[in-house]
Amino acid sequence: ECPGPAKSVIEPLVEEVSPMRPVREQTVLVTGATDGLGKAVATELARLGATVLVHGRDDTRGHTTLTEIAQVTGNDRLRWYRADLADLDQVRRLATTVAADAPRLDALISNAGIGGDYPVGGRQNSVDGIELRFAVNYLAGFLLIRLLLPTLRASAPARIVQVSSAGQAPIDFDDVMLTRAYRSGQAYCQSKLAQIMLTFDLAEELAGTGVTATALHPATYMPTKMVATPISTLKSGVDATVRLVLDRALDGVSGRYYNGQRQARAHRQAYDPAARARLRTLSEQLTGLAPGVRR
Protein backbone atom coordinates (compact mmCIF):
# COMPACT_ATOMS: atom_id res chain seq x y z
CA GLU A 1 0.00 0.00 0.00
CA CYS A 2 1.04 3.60 -0.33
CA PRO A 3 0.12 6.72 1.64
CA GLY A 4 -2.64 9.03 0.52
CA PRO A 5 -2.11 12.78 0.29
CA ALA A 6 -2.62 15.20 3.12
CA LYS A 7 -5.83 17.24 3.07
CA SER A 8 -4.35 20.72 3.11
CA VAL A 9 -4.69 22.96 0.07
CA ILE A 10 -1.99 24.43 -2.13
CA GLU A 11 -1.93 27.70 -3.98
CA PRO A 12 -2.47 27.23 -7.72
CA LEU A 13 -0.79 29.09 -10.50
CA VAL A 14 -3.37 31.35 -12.11
CA GLU A 15 -2.63 33.29 -15.26
CA GLU A 16 -4.60 35.67 -17.42
CA VAL A 17 -5.63 33.78 -20.56
CA SER A 18 -8.45 33.88 -23.04
CA PRO A 19 -11.36 31.54 -22.20
CA MET A 20 -11.41 28.08 -23.70
CA ARG A 21 -13.29 27.65 -26.95
CA PRO A 22 -16.84 26.29 -26.87
CA VAL A 23 -16.75 22.54 -26.50
CA ARG A 24 -18.09 21.98 -30.02
CA GLU A 25 -15.01 23.72 -31.38
CA GLN A 26 -12.57 21.69 -29.27
CA THR A 27 -10.37 18.73 -30.17
CA VAL A 28 -9.43 16.51 -27.22
CA LEU A 29 -7.06 13.54 -27.07
CA VAL A 30 -7.92 10.87 -24.47
CA THR A 31 -5.38 8.10 -23.89
CA GLY A 32 -6.55 4.72 -22.65
CA ALA A 33 -10.04 5.38 -24.00
CA THR A 34 -11.29 1.90 -25.00
CA ASP A 35 -12.64 1.00 -21.55
CA GLY A 36 -13.23 2.24 -18.03
CA LEU A 37 -12.85 5.89 -17.16
CA GLY A 38 -11.16 6.80 -20.44
CA LYS A 39 -14.00 5.44 -22.56
CA ALA A 40 -16.61 7.11 -20.35
CA VAL A 41 -14.78 10.45 -20.53
CA ALA A 42 -14.44 10.17 -24.32
CA THR A 43 -18.14 9.38 -24.57
CA GLU A 44 -19.13 12.37 -22.45
CA LEU A 45 -16.92 14.73 -24.45
CA ALA A 46 -18.41 13.38 -27.67
CA ARG A 47 -21.91 13.80 -26.26
CA LEU A 48 -21.11 17.45 -25.56
CA GLY A 49 -19.95 17.90 -29.16
CA ALA A 50 -16.15 17.82 -29.06
CA THR A 51 -13.95 16.18 -31.65
CA VAL A 52 -12.45 13.28 -29.69
CA LEU A 53 -9.20 11.51 -30.49
CA VAL A 54 -9.53 8.04 -28.98
CA HIS A 55 -6.35 6.16 -28.08
CA GLY A 56 -5.86 2.53 -27.17
CA ARG A 57 -3.61 -0.41 -27.99
CA ASP A 58 -5.95 -2.75 -29.87
CA ASP A 59 -7.44 -1.91 -33.28
CA THR A 60 -10.48 -4.15 -32.92
CA ARG A 61 -11.45 -2.67 -29.58
CA GLY A 62 -10.65 0.80 -30.86
CA HIS A 63 -12.95 0.64 -33.85
CA THR A 64 -15.66 -0.97 -31.72
CA THR A 65 -15.30 1.86 -29.23
CA LEU A 66 -15.69 4.50 -31.94
CA THR A 67 -18.83 2.77 -33.24
CA GLU A 68 -20.31 2.55 -29.75
CA ILE A 69 -19.57 6.18 -28.91
CA ALA A 70 -21.02 7.38 -32.20
CA GLN A 71 -24.18 5.34 -31.67
CA VAL A 72 -24.68 6.62 -28.13
CA THR A 73 -23.86 10.28 -28.80
CA GLY A 74 -24.69 10.86 -32.46
CA ASN A 75 -21.23 12.43 -32.81
CA ASP A 76 -19.15 11.09 -35.68
CA ARG A 77 -16.20 13.44 -35.13
CA LEU A 78 -14.14 10.65 -33.63
CA ARG A 79 -10.69 9.40 -34.62
CA TRP A 80 -8.88 6.24 -33.58
CA TYR A 81 -5.17 6.03 -32.70
CA ARG A 82 -3.42 2.79 -31.78
CA ALA A 83 -0.24 2.73 -29.71
CA ASP A 84 1.13 0.44 -27.02
CA LEU A 85 2.43 2.82 -24.37
CA ALA A 86 4.88 0.15 -23.18
CA ASP A 87 6.85 0.90 -26.35
CA LEU A 88 8.32 4.42 -26.57
CA ASP A 89 8.72 4.17 -30.35
CA GLN A 90 4.97 3.71 -30.60
CA VAL A 91 4.47 6.73 -28.35
CA ARG A 92 6.63 8.78 -30.70
CA ARG A 93 4.62 7.62 -33.71
CA LEU A 94 1.40 8.43 -31.87
CA ALA A 95 2.57 11.99 -31.22
CA THR A 96 3.65 12.45 -34.85
CA THR A 97 0.34 11.17 -36.18
CA VAL A 98 -1.78 13.25 -33.81
CA ALA A 99 0.19 16.39 -34.60
CA ALA A 100 -0.28 15.79 -38.33
CA ASP A 101 -4.00 15.01 -38.04
CA ALA A 102 -4.91 17.66 -35.49
CA PRO A 103 -3.13 20.98 -36.07
CA ARG A 104 -5.17 22.27 -33.14
CA LEU A 105 -5.34 20.34 -29.86
CA ASP A 106 -7.36 21.96 -27.10
CA ALA A 107 -6.80 19.34 -24.42
CA LEU A 108 -4.75 16.23 -23.74
CA ILE A 109 -6.07 13.83 -21.10
CA SER A 110 -3.31 11.44 -20.02
CA ASN A 111 -5.45 8.63 -18.66
CA ALA A 112 -3.95 5.32 -19.84
CA GLY A 113 -2.40 3.22 -17.12
CA ILE A 114 -1.84 -0.11 -15.41
CA GLY A 115 -3.25 -0.71 -11.94
CA GLY A 116 -1.37 -1.87 -8.89
CA ASP A 117 -2.53 -5.49 -9.24
CA TYR A 118 -2.96 -5.80 -13.01
CA PRO A 119 -1.54 -7.62 -14.81
CA VAL A 120 -0.92 -10.28 -12.17
CA GLY A 121 2.67 -11.31 -11.66
CA GLY A 122 6.02 -10.09 -10.48
CA ARG A 123 8.15 -7.27 -11.77
CA GLN A 124 7.79 -6.68 -15.52
CA ASN A 125 9.67 -4.52 -18.00
CA SER A 126 8.43 -2.49 -20.92
CA VAL A 127 9.70 -3.01 -24.48
CA ASP A 128 12.44 -0.50 -23.63
CA GLY A 129 13.55 -2.35 -20.48
CA ILE A 130 11.86 0.08 -18.08
CA GLU A 131 9.79 -1.07 -15.09
CA LEU A 132 6.34 -1.50 -16.63
CA ARG A 133 4.16 0.70 -14.45
CA PHE A 134 6.66 3.55 -14.46
CA ALA A 135 6.87 3.22 -18.25
CA VAL A 136 3.14 3.09 -19.01
CA ASN A 137 1.62 5.18 -16.23
CA TYR A 138 4.19 7.97 -16.26
CA LEU A 139 6.97 7.90 -18.84
CA ALA A 140 4.78 7.39 -21.92
CA GLY A 141 2.67 10.37 -20.85
CA PHE A 142 5.79 12.43 -20.23
CA LEU A 143 7.04 11.75 -23.75
CA LEU A 144 3.64 12.23 -25.42
CA ILE A 145 3.07 15.55 -23.67
CA ARG A 146 6.56 16.80 -24.50
CA LEU A 147 6.19 15.91 -28.16
CA LEU A 148 2.75 17.48 -28.42
CA LEU A 149 3.66 20.67 -26.54
CA PRO A 150 4.26 22.62 -29.78
CA THR A 151 0.74 21.75 -30.93
CA LEU A 152 -0.77 22.57 -27.54
CA ARG A 153 1.06 25.89 -27.33
CA ALA A 154 -0.02 26.83 -30.86
CA SER A 155 -3.60 25.96 -29.84
CA ALA A 156 -3.65 28.03 -26.64
CA PRO A 157 -5.66 28.29 -24.57
CA ALA A 158 -5.22 24.55 -24.04
CA ARG A 159 -5.22 22.18 -21.10
CA ILE A 160 -3.21 19.14 -20.01
CA VAL A 161 -4.99 16.85 -17.55
CA GLN A 162 -3.24 13.94 -15.87
CA VAL A 163 -5.37 11.19 -14.36
CA SER A 164 -3.35 10.27 -11.30
CA SER A 165 -4.35 8.74 -7.96
CA ALA A 166 -4.65 9.48 -4.26
CA GLY A 167 -2.34 6.50 -3.85
CA GLN A 168 1.11 8.10 -4.03
CA ALA A 169 4.54 6.95 -2.88
CA PRO A 170 7.88 8.80 -2.98
CA ILE A 171 10.37 7.88 -5.67
CA ASP A 172 13.59 6.25 -4.47
CA PHE A 173 16.01 7.67 -7.01
CA ASP A 174 18.56 5.02 -6.07
CA ASP A 175 16.13 2.30 -7.20
CA VAL A 176 13.51 3.87 -9.46
CA MET A 177 13.10 0.63 -11.40
CA LEU A 178 12.57 -1.33 -8.16
CA THR A 179 15.11 -3.99 -9.01
CA ARG A 180 16.09 -4.53 -5.37
CA ALA A 181 12.69 -4.85 -3.71
CA TYR A 182 9.75 -4.94 -6.10
CA ARG A 183 6.16 -4.45 -4.98
CA SER A 184 3.46 -3.75 -7.54
CA GLY A 185 1.71 -1.31 -5.18
CA GLN A 186 4.89 0.71 -4.76
CA ALA A 187 5.46 0.67 -8.52
CA TYR A 188 1.94 1.94 -9.14
CA CYS A 189 2.00 4.59 -6.43
CA GLN A 190 5.38 6.06 -7.39
CA SER A 191 4.28 6.24 -11.03
CA LYS A 192 1.19 8.19 -9.98
CA LEU A 193 3.22 10.63 -7.90
CA ALA A 194 5.55 11.08 -10.87
CA GLN A 195 2.55 12.23 -12.92
CA ILE A 196 1.79 14.92 -10.37
CA MET A 197 5.43 16.00 -10.21
CA LEU A 198 5.35 16.40 -14.00
CA THR A 199 2.13 18.39 -13.72
CA PHE A 200 3.70 20.87 -11.32
CA ASP A 201 6.78 21.15 -13.54
CA LEU A 202 4.63 21.82 -16.60
CA ALA A 203 2.61 24.47 -14.79
CA GLU A 204 5.76 26.43 -13.96
CA GLU A 205 7.31 25.90 -17.38
CA LEU A 206 4.18 26.90 -19.31
CA ALA A 207 3.14 29.89 -17.23
CA GLY A 208 2.14 32.71 -19.53
CA THR A 209 1.73 30.50 -22.61
CA GLY A 210 -1.99 29.83 -22.22
CA VAL A 211 -1.39 26.10 -21.69
CA THR A 212 -2.31 24.85 -18.22
CA ALA A 213 -1.62 21.58 -16.42
CA THR A 214 -3.64 19.92 -13.67
CA ALA A 215 -3.82 16.43 -12.17
CA LEU A 216 -6.50 14.56 -10.30
CA HIS A 217 -7.54 11.48 -8.42
CA PRO A 218 -10.88 11.12 -10.23
CA ALA A 219 -12.68 8.91 -7.70
CA THR A 220 -11.98 6.01 -5.35
CA TYR A 221 -12.35 2.46 -6.70
CA MET A 222 -14.60 3.09 -9.68
CA PRO A 223 -16.19 0.07 -11.42
CA THR A 224 -13.44 -0.64 -13.96
CA LYS A 225 -11.53 -3.79 -14.89
CA MET A 226 -8.82 -2.93 -12.36
CA VAL A 227 -11.22 -2.76 -9.38
CA ALA A 228 -12.75 -5.82 -7.70
CA THR A 229 -14.95 -3.95 -5.19
CA PRO A 230 -16.15 -0.55 -6.45
CA ILE A 231 -16.86 2.28 -4.03
CA SER A 232 -17.45 5.31 -6.27
CA THR A 233 -19.54 5.58 -9.41
CA LEU A 234 -17.93 5.91 -12.81
CA LYS A 235 -19.94 9.11 -13.31
CA SER A 236 -18.21 10.78 -10.37
CA GLY A 237 -14.83 10.17 -12.00
CA VAL A 238 -16.08 11.34 -15.38
CA ASP A 239 -17.52 14.53 -13.92
CA ALA A 240 -14.28 15.35 -12.08
CA THR A 241 -12.14 14.72 -15.16
CA VAL A 242 -14.33 16.52 -17.69
CA ARG A 243 -14.52 19.50 -15.33
CA LEU A 244 -10.77 20.00 -15.63
CA VAL A 245 -11.12 20.05 -19.41
CA LEU A 246 -14.16 22.27 -19.83
CA ASP A 247 -14.98 24.31 -16.73
CA ARG A 248 -14.68 28.01 -17.62
CA ALA A 249 -14.06 28.77 -13.95
CA LEU A 250 -10.71 27.02 -14.37
CA ASP A 251 -9.50 29.15 -17.28
CA GLY A 252 -5.85 29.89 -16.57
CA VAL A 253 -5.70 27.69 -13.45
CA SER A 254 -2.58 25.53 -13.44
CA GLY A 255 -0.45 23.52 -11.05
CA ARG A 256 -3.31 22.07 -9.04
CA TYR A 257 -3.93 18.55 -7.83
CA TYR A 258 -7.53 17.52 -7.13
CA ASN A 259 -9.13 14.72 -5.19
CA GLY A 260 -12.36 14.39 -7.13
CA GLN A 261 -13.51 17.98 -7.53
CA ARG A 262 -11.79 19.23 -4.39
CA GLN A 263 -8.37 20.83 -4.49
CA ALA A 264 -5.98 18.74 -2.40
CA ARG A 265 -2.35 18.38 -1.46
CA ALA A 266 -0.22 15.69 -3.04
CA HIS A 267 2.65 13.79 -1.41
CA ARG A 268 5.30 16.19 -0.16
CA GLN A 269 7.89 14.99 -2.70
CA ALA A 270 5.81 16.67 -5.43
CA TYR A 271 6.72 20.05 -3.91
CA ASP A 272 10.46 19.37 -3.80
CA PRO A 273 12.11 21.21 -6.73
CA ALA A 274 15.25 19.07 -6.45
CA ALA A 275 13.24 15.84 -6.68
CA ARG A 276 11.29 17.14 -9.65
CA ALA A 277 14.54 18.14 -11.37
CA ARG A 278 15.96 14.64 -10.80
CA LEU A 279 12.82 13.08 -12.22
CA ARG A 280 12.90 15.41 -15.23
CA THR A 281 16.54 14.58 -15.97
CA LEU A 282 15.91 10.85 -15.62
CA SER A 283 12.83 11.08 -17.86
CA GLU A 284 14.74 12.94 -20.55
CA GLN A 285 17.50 10.33 -20.42
CA LEU A 286 15.07 7.38 -20.61
CA THR A 287 13.10 8.89 -23.51
CA GLY A 288 16.12 10.27 -25.38
CA LEU A 289 14.74 13.81 -25.27
CA ALA A 290 17.29 16.58 -25.27
CA PRO A 291 16.53 19.23 -22.62
CA GLY A 292 15.90 21.77 -25.37
CA VAL A 293 12.84 19.82 -26.51
CA ARG A 294 11.04 20.85 -23.35
CA ARG A 295 10.50 24.46 -24.34
C-alpha positions as a printed Julia matrix, in Angstrom:
295×3 Matrix{Float64}:
   0.0     0.0     0.0
   1.04    3.6    -0.33
   0.12    6.72    1.64
  -2.64    9.03    0.52
  -2.11   12.78    0.29
  -2.62   15.2     3.12
  -5.83   17.24    3.07
  -4.35   20.72    3.11
  -4.69   22.96    0.07
  -1.99   24.43   -2.13
  -1.93   27.7    -3.98
  -2.47   27.23   -7.72
  -0.79   29.09  -10.5
  -3.37   31.35  -12.11
  -2.63   33.29  -15.26
  -4.6    35.67  -17.42
  -5.63   33.78  -20.56
  -8.45   33.88  -23.04
 -11.36   31.54  -22.2
 -11.41   28.08  -23.7
 -13.29   27.65  -26.95
 -16.84   26.29  -26.87
 -16.75   22.54  -26.5
 -18.09   21.98  -30.02
 -15.01   23.72  -31.38
 -12.57   21.69  -29.27
 -10.37   18.73  -30.17
  -9.43   16.51  -27.22
  -7.06   13.54  -27.07
  -7.92   10.87  -24.47
  -5.38    8.1   -23.89
  -6.55    4.72  -22.65
 -10.04    5.38  -24.0
 -11.29    1.9   -25.0
 -12.64    1.0   -21.55
 -13.23    2.24  -18.03
 -12.85    5.89  -17.16
 -11.16    6.8   -20.44
 -14.0     5.44  -22.56
 -16.61    7.11  -20.35
 -14.78   10.45  -20.53
 -14.44   10.17  -24.32
 -18.14    9.38  -24.57
 -19.13   12.37  -22.45
 -16.92   14.73  -24.45
 -18.41   13.38  -27.67
 -21.91   13.8   -26.26
 -21.11   17.45  -25.56
 -19.95   17.9   -29.16
 -16.15   17.82  -29.06
 -13.95   16.18  -31.65
 -12.45   13.28  -29.69
  -9.2    11.51  -30.49
  -9.53    8.04  -28.98
  -6.35    6.16  -28.08
  -5.86    2.53  -27.17
  -3.61   -0.41  -27.99
  -5.95   -2.75  -29.87
  -7.44   -1.91  -33.28
 -10.48   -4.15  -32.92
 -11.45   -2.67  -29.58
 -10.65    0.8   -30.86
 -12.95    0.64  -33.85
 -15.66   -0.97  -31.72
 -15.3     1.86  -29.23
 -15.69    4.5   -31.94
 -18.83    2.77  -33.24
 -20.31    2.55  -29.75
 -19.57    6.18  -28.91
 -21.02    7.38  -32.2
 -24.18    5.34  -31.67
 -24.68    6.62  -28.13
 -23.86   10.28  -28.8
 -24.69   10.86  -32.46
 -21.23   12.43  -32.81
 -19.15   11.09  -35.68
 -16.2    13.44  -35.13
 -14.14   10.65  -33.63
 -10.69    9.4   -34.62
  -8.88    6.24  -33.58
  -5.17    6.03  -32.7
  -3.42    2.79  -31.78
  -0.24    2.73  -29.71
   1.13    0.44  -27.02
   2.43    2.82  -24.37
   4.88    0.15  -23.18
   6.85    0.9   -26.35
   8.32    4.42  -26.57
   8.72    4.17  -30.35
   4.97    3.71  -30.6
   4.47    6.73  -28.35
   6.63    8.78  -30.7
   4.62    7.62  -33.71
   1.4     8.43  -31.87
   2.57   11.99  -31.22
   3.65   12.45  -34.85
   0.34   11.17  -36.18
  -1.78   13.25  -33.81
   0.19   16.39  -34.6
  -0.28   15.79  -38.33
  -4.0    15.01  -38.04
  -4.91   17.66  -35.49
  -3.13   20.98  -36.07
  -5.17   22.27  -33.14
  -5.34   20.34  -29.86
  -7.36   21.96  -27.1
  -6.8    19.34  -24.42
  -4.75   16.23  -23.74
  -6.07   13.83  -21.1
  -3.31   11.44  -20.02
  -5.45    8.63  -18.66
  -3.95    5.32  -19.84
  -2.4     3.22  -17.12
  -1.84   -0.11  -15.41
  -3.25   -0.71  -11.94
  -1.37   -1.87   -8.89
  -2.53   -5.49   -9.24
  -2.96   -5.8   -13.01
  -1.54   -7.62  -14.81
  -0.92  -10.28  -12.17
   2.67  -11.31  -11.66
   6.02  -10.09  -10.48
   8.15   -7.27  -11.77
   7.79   -6.68  -15.52
   9.67   -4.52  -18.0
   8.43   -2.49  -20.92
   9.7    -3.01  -24.48
  12.44   -0.5   -23.63
  13.55   -2.35  -20.48
  11.86    0.08  -18.08
   9.79   -1.07  -15.09
   6.34   -1.5   -16.63
   4.16    0.7   -14.45
   6.66    3.55  -14.46
   6.87    3.22  -18.25
   3.14    3.09  -19.01
   1.62    5.18  -16.23
   4.19    7.97  -16.26
   6.97    7.9   -18.84
   4.78    7.39  -21.92
   2.67   10.37  -20.85
   5.79   12.43  -20.23
   7.04   11.75  -23.75
   3.64   12.23  -25.42
   3.07   15.55  -23.67
   6.56   16.8   -24.5
   6.19   15.91  -28.16
   2.75   17.48  -28.42
   3.66   20.67  -26.54
   4.26   22.62  -29.78
   0.74   21.75  -30.93
  -0.77   22.57  -27.54
   1.06   25.89  -27.33
  -0.02   26.83  -30.86
  -3.6    25.96  -29.84
  -3.65   28.03  -26.64
  -5.66   28.29  -24.57
  -5.22   24.55  -24.04
  -5.22   22.18  -21.1
  -3.21   19.14  -20.01
  -4.99   16.85  -17.55
  -3.24   13.94  -15.87
  -5.37   11.19  -14.36
  -3.35   10.27  -11.3
  -4.35    8.74   -7.96
  -4.65    9.48   -4.26
  -2.34    6.5    -3.85
   1.11    8.1    -4.03
   4.54    6.95   -2.88
   7.88    8.8    -2.98
  10.37    7.88   -5.67
  13.59    6.25   -4.47
  16.01    7.67   -7.01
  18.56    5.02   -6.07
  16.13    2.3    -7.2
  13.51    3.87   -9.46
  13.1     0.63  -11.4
  12.57   -1.33   -8.16
  15.11   -3.99   -9.01
  16.09   -4.53   -5.37
  12.69   -4.85   -3.71
   9.75   -4.94   -6.1
   6.16   -4.45   -4.98
   3.46   -3.75   -7.54
   1.71   -1.31   -5.18
   4.89    0.71   -4.76
   5.46    0.67   -8.52
   1.94    1.94   -9.14
   2.0     4.59   -6.43
   5.38    6.06   -7.39
   4.28    6.24  -11.03
   1.19    8.19   -9.98
   3.22   10.63   -7.9
   5.55   11.08  -10.87
   2.55   12.23  -12.92
   1.79   14.92  -10.37
   5.43   16.0   -10.21
   5.35   16.4   -14.0
   2.13   18.39  -13.72
   3.7    20.87  -11.32
   6.78   21.15  -13.54
   4.63   21.82  -16.6
   2.61   24.47  -14.79
   5.76   26.43  -13.96
   7.31   25.9   -17.38
   4.18   26.9   -19.31
   3.14   29.89  -17.23
   2.14   32.71  -19.53
   1.73   30.5   -22.61
  -1.99   29.83  -22.22
  -1.39   26.1   -21.69
  -2.31   24.85  -18.22
  -1.62   21.58  -16.42
  -3.64   19.92  -13.67
  -3.82   16.43  -12.17
  -6.5    14.56  -10.3
  -7.54   11.48   -8.42
 -10.88   11.12  -10.23
 -12.68    8.91   -7.7
 -11.98    6.01   -5.35
 -12.35    2.46   -6.7
 -14.6     3.09   -9.68
 -16.19    0.07  -11.42
 -13.44   -0.64  -13.96
 -11.53   -3.79  -14.89
  -8.82   -2.93  -12.36
 -11.22   -2.76   -9.38
 -12.75   -5.82   -7.7
 -14.95   -3.95   -5.19
 -16.15   -0.55   -6.45
 -16.86    2.28   -4.03
 -17.45    5.31   -6.27
 -19.54    5.58   -9.41
 -17.93    5.91  -12.81
 -19.94    9.11  -13.31
 -18.21   10.78  -10.37
 -14.83   10.17  -12.0
 -16.08   11.34  -15.38
 -17.52   14.53  -13.92
 -14.28   15.35  -12.08
 -12.14   14.72  -15.16
 -14.33   16.52  -17.69
 -14.52   19.5   -15.33
 -10.77   20.0   -15.63
 -11.12   20.05  -19.41
 -14.16   22.27  -19.83
 -14.98   24.31  -16.73
 -14.68   28.01  -17.62
 -14.06   28.77  -13.95
 -10.71   27.02  -14.37
  -9.5    29.15  -17.28
  -5.85   29.89  -16.57
  -5.7    27.69  -13.45
  -2.58   25.53  -13.44
  -0.45   23.52  -11.05
  -3.31   22.07   -9.04
  -3.93   18.55   -7.83
  -7.53   17.52   -7.13
  -9.13   14.72   -5.19
 -12.36   14.39   -7.13
 -13.51   17.98   -7.53
 -11.79   19.23   -4.39
  -8.37   20.83   -4.49
  -5.98   18.74   -2.4
  -2.35   18.38   -1.46
  -0.22   15.69   -3.04
   2.65   13.79   -1.41
   5.3    16.19   -0.16
   7.89   14.99   -2.7
   5.81   16.67   -5.43
   6.72   20.05   -3.91
  10.46   19.37   -3.8
  12.11   21.21   -6.73
  15.25   19.07   -6.45
  13.24   15.84   -6.68
  11.29   17.14   -9.65
  14.54   18.14  -11.37
  15.96   14.64  -10.8
  12.82   13.08  -12.22
  12.9    15.41  -15.23
  16.54   14.58  -15.97
  15.91   10.85  -15.62
  12.83   11.08  -17.86
  14.74   12.94  -20.55
  17.5    10.33  -20.42
  15.07    7.38  -20.61
  13.1     8.89  -23.51
  16.12   10.27  -25.38
  14.74   13.81  -25.27
  17.29   16.58  -25.27
  16.53   19.23  -22.62
  15.9    21.77  -25.37
  12.84   19.82  -26.51
  11.04   20.85  -23.35
  10.5    24.46  -24.34
